[in-house]
Amino acid sequence: MPLKRRVPKRGFHNPFRDIPAIVNVSQLEIFAPGSEVTPQLLQQRGVVRAREARIKILGDGSLSKALIVKAHGFSSKAKEKIEAVGGKVELIASHA
């Protein structure tokens, strides 16, 4: 019998949970200044996988370009850093 079936399971594991793809501010440096960064563009550039539906921007790293960033969620530090260099933050409504 496989080990996975022999080991006791604890707690509840929701198979329908929605875990967002995490993108740090430093990963947005690959885009040209003034460009509009969308979830589709992040998937095309290989920053996130195609199967991940939601994207959350976190404030790790630094940004030196003004960008228009569209995502499903932003941390407060990420908003500060994007707006500090003259960029714009746009929140996308979740599909759920």
Protein Blocks (a to p, Z undefined) as FASTA:
>chain_A
ZZklmpccedjddfkbccdddddfklmmmpcehiacdfklmmmnomacfklmbdcddfed
cdfbdcddddfbdcfklmmmmmmnopacdddddfZZ
